Amino acid sequence: MRELSPTRRGRLAGQGDWRSQYRALRMSAGEAAGLIADGDTVIWSGAANWPRSVDAALTARLMERGWHIEADSLNALPGTCLLAPENRACVDYLSNFFSAERTMGEQGNVRYVPTHLSATGDWLAARRPRVAVLTCAPPDEDGWMSRSLWGASLHRKALEQCETVIVEVNDQLPAFASDGEGHLLFHVSEADAIVEASWAPAPTPPAAASETDRIIAGHIAELVEDGSCVQFGLGGLANAVGECLAYAGKRDLGVQTEVMSNCLVELMEKGVVNNSRKQTYPGRTVGAYFIGDQRLWDFAREDMAFCQKEIDWVNDPRSIARNDRVVSINNAMEIDLTGQVNAETVGTRQWSGTGGQLEWVLGAQWSRGGKSILALRSAYRDRQGVLRSKIVPSLAPGSVVTTPRTCVQYVVTEHGVADLRYKSVLERAQALIAIAHPDFRAELRRHMPL
């Protein structure tokens, strides 16, 4: 353990000659990989911030020596060397949110950790890591480096557990504004090794919204009042909601959200989102992750209208509720007639993660005048082309409950809005059947609870 926390070390050393420190710490990816020992637990910044150079060098070293490590991260991308099937004997990988990981389930070395997203730092710290590997943007004039797109995937409290911190400095990563307290910044003096790299971060182009998404988004937009503080999810529905809000004449919207995506660009350019009525960080769009493409990155780069903060603050229901009229918008995969919501598994198969859904459901409802919205298409077609209802009498065997029925408020499909809060189980079923796909309503009525 370090004698001083990285934050304190960084602020003290930031007044010195950080450029000399940077030069002294610079080494190759292979040399940095040499700082990792057999049996280590290593935590990694995730997704677009995955340290590719160190990943490749460490994988080669492990394979050559027959060593084994534990690697822990919020999220990995396809093509990660450590997680290639041929390298599974070298690493056990733990993640609390699946994306590319969902295709690796049969490897036997990729495992899901159920946590709320705000607990990512606590979970990583609890694994007692010896080494952290993260990717940052190049240092500014004072030696501070933005942790950039997915920097919030590796929390400071986890970094402070580590004896060795390896920083891959990528000159193609954009820098974003933090809150003046260094939350999503990292100082050169806090590193034990610096590896210079240059690779384009993987973009997440905006998902196309379907006509069904636009209908659902229209229902959601009607629930959003002027002056609301909105949390967006990710994907075609979130983009459709953004489009609806941009053209619906809404005014003075604020944003606090775990994911800052492309849908914010037009909303902020049009002045629909100006954050003028927020109680926390007025005038600034607050979030943890930038998930989008070059348009978003260029728009938000070093712009003080944005504020990137650690996920434990962004997703804490208590900080969410400090704003008035919070509207949280999240996706569901299926919902049963009592209101239990599955948003993360397909039967027993882990598809995504618990994420921050329940945190936002609670935070929005604790907010004065707030609303929690869970959205889903009423039906889908399976691989055989058969139409299936997403509103079901009971969840599929093996499915998990992401949001319990006691916490569900609004449920929205393309067929309308159901408000379940404080309703009896019979009233809930009636409300949900009314927004189910018409082809399934008669069958659902046969399963009505008493």
Secondary structure, 3 states (H helix, E strand, C coil): CCCCCHHHHHHHHCCCCHHHHHHHHECCHHHHHCCCCCCCEEEECCHHHCCHHHHHHHHHHHHHHCCCEEEEECCCCCCCHHHCHHHHHHEEEEECCCCHHHHHHHHCCEEECCCCHHHHHHHHHHCCCCEEEEEECCCCCCCEEECCCCHHHCCHHHHCCCCEEEEEEECCCCCCCCCCCCCCEEEHHHCCEEEEECCCCCCCCCCCCCHHHHHHHHHHHHHCCCCCEEECCCCHHHHHHHHHHHHCCCCCEEEEEEEECCHHHHHHHCCCECCCCCCCCCCCEEEEEECCCHHHHHHHCCCCCEEECCHHHHCCHHHHCCCCCEEEEEECCEEECCCCEECCEECCEECCCCCCHHHHHHHHHHCCCCEEEEECCCEEECCCCCEEECEECCCCCCCCCCECHHHCCEEEECCEEEECCCCCHHHHHHHHHHCCCHHHHHHHHCCCCC
